[in-house]
Amino acid sequence: MFVVCVLTSATGATSLLTVPLMIQFGVEPRAAIATNMALLVLMNGGSSLGFHGEDPGCRRRLWRLVAITVAGSAGGAWLMLLLPSSALRIIVPGAMLAVLAFLLVSPRHHGEPPAPPQWRLRAGYVAALALAVYGGFFSGGYVTMLVATFTFFFGYTFLRSIALARLMSLASSMMAALIFALHGAINWPLGGILGAVAFAGAFIGARFARRLPEVWLRRVFTSAVAILAIKSLIFDWR
């Protein structure tokens, strides 16, 4: 868990590894997703602390994104509670494969991206809302897709996008975890133990992310997601 959080503090998609592992060890899918959301609160807190000092950009835009994220994540969390467990067993590996495809085809940005036009900014808010719903529902690959959204639609640098995505993920996981907690869906002993490890791993990973080439973190993570996605589809969700 510690190594997973170190590696994914910058690349995102921690849930694509932690949720299947919890299910593999006998945790019911809905409880695994809910418990993972509590874990993500601590992990995102540690990662955001590690990225402290990165310029978040326009303050007005930041608060708009926070409001959009909280509202969308609340809707996603309610949706997760309404769906049957059988549907979750299909959605989890499906999301893993979708994010893997996204990682393989998403463009790389080098240097400072150009300032985006207004239509792209508006589209970015729409994309942020759609992703927030997914973030509250499951969150697997949420940070990864947010980073691409912030670089493409808002013209942020890669490092700033990572730091901002972690802040949004913190807001998202807090909202979703609150809803799951009110419905008694979280395994608190498991979430507390894993969350403490995740906090430390995410903080250290965020500090290293400022020094290590992103391409190597991306290669390691992509390989891990590919192996686990194939394994999950073949062995765990039959």
C-alpha positions in Angstrom: 0.0 0.0 0.0 2.8 2.4 0.9 4.6 1.8 -2.5 1.3 2.1 -4.4 0.6 5.5 -2.8 4.2 6.7 -3.4 3.9 5.9 -7.1 0.3 7.1 -7.6 0.6 10.4 -5.7 1.5 12.0 -8.9 0.1 9.7 -11.6 -3.3 9.2 -9.9 -5.6 6.1 -10.1 -4.8 4.8 -6.7 -8.3 3.3 -6.4 -7.7 1.1 -9.5 -5.2 -0.8 -7.3 -6.6 -0.5 -3.8 -10.3 -1.3 -4.5 -9.6 -4.6 -6.4 -7.1 -5.6 -3.7 -9.7 -5.1 -1.0 -12.3 -7.1 -3.0 -9.7 -9.8 -3.5 -9.3 -10.1 0.2 -13.0 -10.6 0.8 -14.4 -7.0 1.2 -17.8 -6.5 -0.4 -17.6 -4.2 -3.4 -19.7 -1.4 -2.0 -17.8 -1.5 1.3 -14.5 -1.6 -0.6 -15.4 1.6 -2.6 -16.7 3.4 0.5 -13.7 2.4 2.6 -11.4 3.4 -0.2 -13.0 6.9 -0.2 -12.1 7.4 3.5 -8.6 6.2 2.7 -8.4 8.8 -0.2 -9.2 11.6 2.2 -6.0 10.9 4.1 -4.0 10.1 1.0 -5.1 13.3 -0.8 -4.4 15.3 2.3 -0.8 13.9 2.4 -0.3 14.5 -1.3 -1.7 18.0 -1.2 0.6 18.8 1.7 3.5 17.5 -0.3 2.6 19.7 -3.2 2.2 22.7 -0.9 3.7 25.8 -2.5 2.7 25.1 -6.1 0.7 28.0 -7.6 -2.9 27.0 -8.0 -3.5 29.7 -10.6 -6.6 31.9 -10.7 -8.3 32.0 -7.3 -11.7 32.6 -8.7 -11.3 29.6 -11.0 -10.1 27.5 -8.1 -13.2 28.1 -6.0 -15.4 27.5 -9.0 -13.8 24.1 -9.5 -14.1 23.3 -5.8 -17.9 24.1 -5.9 -18.3 22.0 -9.0 -16.3 19.1 -7.5 -18.3 19.0 -4.3 -21.6 19.1 -6.0 -20.7 16.4 -8.6 -19.1 14.1 -6.1 -22.2 14.2 -3.9 -24.2 13.0 -6.8 -21.7 10.3 -7.7 -21.7 9.0 -4.1 -25.5 8.8 -4.0 -25.4 6.9 -7.3 -22.9 4.4 -6.0 -25.2 3.6 -3.0 -28.2 3.0 -5.3 -26.5 0.6 -7.7 -26.5 -3.1 -6.9 -23.2 -4.8 -6.1 -23.4 -6.9 -9.2 -23.1 -3.7 -11.3 -20.1 -2.6 -9.3 -18.3 -5.9 -10.1 -18.5 -4.9 -13.8 -17.8 -1.2 -13.4 -14.6 -1.6 -11.4 -12.6 -3.6 -14.0 -14.2 -1.6 -16.8 -13.0 1.6 -15.3 -9.5 0.1 -15.0 -9.4 -0.7 -18.7 -10.8 2.7 -19.7 -8.2 4.6 -17.7 -5.4 2.3 -19.1 -6.6 3.2 -22.6 -6.6 6.9 -21.6 -3.1 6.7 -20.3 -1.8 5.1 -23.5 -3.4 7.6 -25.9 -3.4 10.9 -23.9 -1.0 13.5 -25.4 2.2 14.6 -23.6 2.8 18.3 -23.0 6.2 19.8 -23.0 6.9 23.2 -21.5 4.3 25.9 -20.7 1.0 25.2 -22.5 -0.5 28.2 -24.5 -3.3 30.2 -22.9 -6.7 28.6 -23.7 -9.6 30.3 -25.5 -12.9 31.0 -23.6 -14.7 28.1 -25.2 -12.1 25.7 -23.9 -12.4 27.1 -20.4 -16.1 26.6 -20.4 -15.7 23.0 -21.7 -13.2 22.5 -18.9 -15.8 23.3 -16.3 -18.2 20.8 -17.9 -15.5 18.1 -18.0 -14.6 18.9 -14.3 -18.3 18.4 -13.3 -18.6 15.1 -15.2 -15.4 13.8 -13.7 -16.5 14.9 -10.2 -19.6 12.6 -10.5 -17.2 9.8 -11.4 -14.9 10.8 -8.6 -17.6 10.5 -6.0 -18.9 7.3 -7.5 -15.6 5.3 -7.7 -12.6 7.7 -8.2 -10.4 5.2 -10.0 -8.4 7.3 -12.5 -10.1 10.5 -11.3 -6.8 12.4 -10.6 -5.3 11.0 -13.9 -8.1 12.4 -16.0 -8.2 15.7 -14.0 -4.6 16.3 -14.8 -5.3 15.9 -18.5 -8.3 18.1 -18.2 -6.4 20.9 -16.5 -3.5 20.8 -18.9 -5.7 20.7 -22.0 -8.7 22.9 -21.1 -7.1 25.3 -18.7 -3.6 25.5 -20.1 -1.9 24.6 -16.8 1.6 23.1 -16.6 1.8 19.4 -15.8 3.1 20.0 -12.2 0.4 22.6 -11.5 -2.2 20.3 -12.9 -1.1 17.5 -10.6 -1.2 19.7 -7.5 -4.6 21.2 -8.4 -6.0 17.7 -9.2 -5.0 16.5 -5.7 -6.8 19.4 -4.1 -10.0 18.6 -6.2 -9.6 14.9 -5.3 -9.4 15.9 -1.6 -12.7 17.9 -1.8 -14.3 15.0 -3.8 -13.2 12.2 -1.4 -14.3 14.3 1.7 -17.8 14.8 0.2 -18.2 11.2 -0.8 -16.8 9.8 2.4 -19.2 11.9 4.4 -22.2 10.5 2.5 -20.8 6.9 2.8 -20.2 7.4 6.5 -23.8 8.6 7.1 -25.0 5.4 5.5 -22.7 3.1 7.5 -20.9 1.9 4.4 -17.3 2.4 5.6 -15.1 -0.2 7.3 -13.5 2.2 9.7 -10.8 -0.1 11.2 -9.5 -1.1 7.7 -9.8 2.5 6.4 -7.9 3.9 9.3 -5.0 1.6 9.0 -4.7 1.9 5.2 -5.3 5.6 5.4 -2.4 6.2 7.7 -0.1 4.3 5.4 -1.5 6.1 2.4 -1.0 9.6 4.0 2.7 8.9 4.5 3.2 7.3 1.1 1.4 10.1 -0.7 3.4 12.8 1.1 6.7 11.2 0.2 5.6 10.5 -3.3 4.5 14.1 -3.9 7.9 15.4 -2.7 9.7 13.0 -5.1 7.4 13.9 -8.0 9.1 17.3 -8.1 12.4 15.6 -8.9 11.7 12.5 -10.8 10.9 12.4 -14.6 7.1 11.9 -15.0 7.7 9.5 -17.9 9.1 6.8 -15.5 6.3 7.1 -13.0 3.9 6.8 -15.9 5.5 3.7 -17.3 5.5 1.9 -13.9 2.0 2.8 -13.2 0.6 1.9 -16.6 2.2 -1.5 -16.4 0.8 -2.1 -12.9 -2.8 -1.1 -14.0 -2.6 -3.2 -17.2 -1.5 -6.3 -15.2 -4.1 -5.8 -12.5 -6.9 -5.1 -14.9 -6.3 -8.2 -16.9 -6.1 -10.3 -13.7 -9.3 -8.8 -12.3 -11.3 -9.5 -15.5 -10.0 -13.1 -15.8 -10.0 -14.2 -12.1 -11.8 -11.8 -9.7 -15.1 -10.8 -11.3 -16.3 -14.0 -13.0 
